[in-house]
Amino acid sequence: MVQPQSAIVKNFSLQSELTKDHSYTNGQILSSMNCQAEESARNVFIDNLESNLGDPALFPGTVNIEAHVVRILGQLFDLPETGTGLVLTGGSEANITALWAIRNNMKKELDLPTSKPMELIAPESAHISIDKAADLLDLKLISIPVTDSYQLDIKKAEEAISSQTIGIVGVAGTTAFGTIDPLNEVNELCLENNLPLHIDAAFGGMVFPFLANSEDYNLSFKLKSLVSLTVDIHKMGRVSIPGGGLLWRDISYSKAIEFTLPYLAGKPRQNTLTGTRSGASSIAFAHLWEKKGRIGFQNEVNRCVHNTKLLADELKSRGFLIPIDPIINILGVQIPKSLIISQVEFHQTLWEYGWTTSLVNGSLRFVIMPATTRDHLINLLKIIDQIISK
Ligand SMILES: Cc1ncc(COP(=O)(O)O)c(C=O)c1O
């Protein structure tokens, strides 16, 4: 948030400012998709803060570790051997980078007239970073309505395709409700129209592959039109901020945004927005994967999803409305008229009790991250009972 000079605190004290911040550790943060890293991963991160992926001659080991992390993430989504990727600062940077590569490749391939803007199709449920990407890349964003199940409306997407369309974005784990677009149908649509598909799985990428019914969603490079996928490791991947993964089906996409750095040893080529970039999150994630393994992540994800469903059931039994039954660990809740408290008031009261929620798409959103246990939710329900009985 940019603050004007007039907002700057008088008698500034570093310590007193830091006391105002919330802590991820108390289990009461329900408004964020980030969480505290596991302690050992945090220590590994801190020990490697200055490792610089932008300078491969100085940090060749960290470059290999980033490639190792791309391989680990790639295995979750059947990334082919030709695949490649990067560890960036998060979902926004990964989405912008992916769409930058698609824009450059399609510009070359289609030889579109410059008098008309290139168009990008995305569901209205897409994260704001897609709007940012369109703005930066001079793309006209065609926002497609979602269905009652908060998924991209395929028919409307089909109708929106024009000669200027350069690609379609699908979402796996929407920011508001955690829903996933009908990927098989989006893939068919892309193939029929010769369009590349980018999937934003910033949140869902470290959730869907671990669900018992993960195959139902087909979040995979087996979808032939899928060229890139965003998967954050600083959300459900449990490493410290900043850490976001980007996977590409093949190197032609990374090549489309390649620049050579003439002033560094070895004149490295870069395919990133930032030049200097920390390798700390790659190293921490490689450590965490070695420590927990697939099973460790699977247990954690399923515990969070189970707790989310439990909260949904408890709230339903108290008369709250659940517009979309949760499929992952994001829950949207609406207040029925019978409870005589407005959504905003309810949300503010929860904040006063220390439980942070957010208001998204007309619902109160609860994100149940690993720090929030079943016992925390039982305490939350006691507070909710107090609020609604007043
Ligand atoms: C679906 C989705 N994509 C992208 C992002 C952006 O990620 P970041 O905040 O790491 O830039 C978010 C953040 O919540 C998200 O939910």
Ligand as a Chemical Component Dictionary entry (heavy atoms), coordinates in Angstrom:
data_LIG
# 
_chem_comp.id                   LIG 
_chem_comp.type                 NON-POLYMER 
_chem_comp.pdbx_formal_charge   0 
_chem_comp.three_letter_code    LIG 
# 
loop_
_chem_comp_atom.comp_id 
_chem_comp_atom.atom_id 
_chem_comp_atom.alt_atom_id 
_chem_comp_atom.type_symbol 
_chem_comp_atom.charge 
_chem_comp_atom.model_Cartn_x 
_chem_comp_atom.model_Cartn_y 
_chem_comp_atom.model_Cartn_z 
_chem_comp_atom.pdbx_ordinal 
LIG C1 C1 C 0 -5.656 -17.691 -7.748 1  
LIG C2 C2 C 0 -4.576 -16.717 -7.371 2  
LIG N1 N1 N 0 -3.679 -16.358 -8.297 3  
LIG C3 C3 C 0 -2.692 -15.499 -8.026 4  
LIG C4 C4 C 0 -2.560 -14.952 -6.765 5  
LIG C5 C5 C 0 -1.482 -13.963 -6.504 6  
LIG O1 O1 O 0 -0.484 -14.514 -5.713 7  
LIG P1 P1 P 0 0.588  -13.601 -4.981 8  
LIG O2 O2 O 0 -0.163 -12.865 -3.916 9  
LIG O3 O3 O 0 1.554  -14.608 -4.458 10 
LIG O4 O4 O 0 1.180  -12.704 -5.978 11 
LIG C6 C6 C 0 -3.484 -15.294 -5.766 12 
LIG C7 C7 C 0 -3.385 -14.717 -4.433 13 
LIG O5 O5 O 0 -4.181 -14.885 -3.570 14 
LIG C8 C8 C 0 -4.523 -16.192 -6.082 15 
LIG O6 O6 O 0 -5.456 -16.541 -5.177 16 
# 
loop_
_chem_comp_bond.comp_id 
_chem_comp_bond.atom_id_1 
_chem_comp_bond.atom_id_2 
_chem_comp_bond.value_order 
_chem_comp_bond.pdbx_ordinal 
LIG C1 C2 SING 1  
LIG C2 N1 SING 2  
LIG C2 C8 DOUB 3  
LIG N1 C3 DOUB 4  
LIG C3 C4 SING 5  
LIG C4 C5 SING 6  
LIG C4 C6 DOUB 7  
LIG C5 O1 SING 8  
LIG O1 P1 SING 9  
LIG P1 O2 DOUB 10 
LIG P1 O3 SING 11 
LIG P1 O4 SING 12 
LIG C6 C7 SING 13 
LIG C6 C8 SING 14 
LIG C7 O5 DOUB 15 
LIG C8 O6 SING 16 
# 
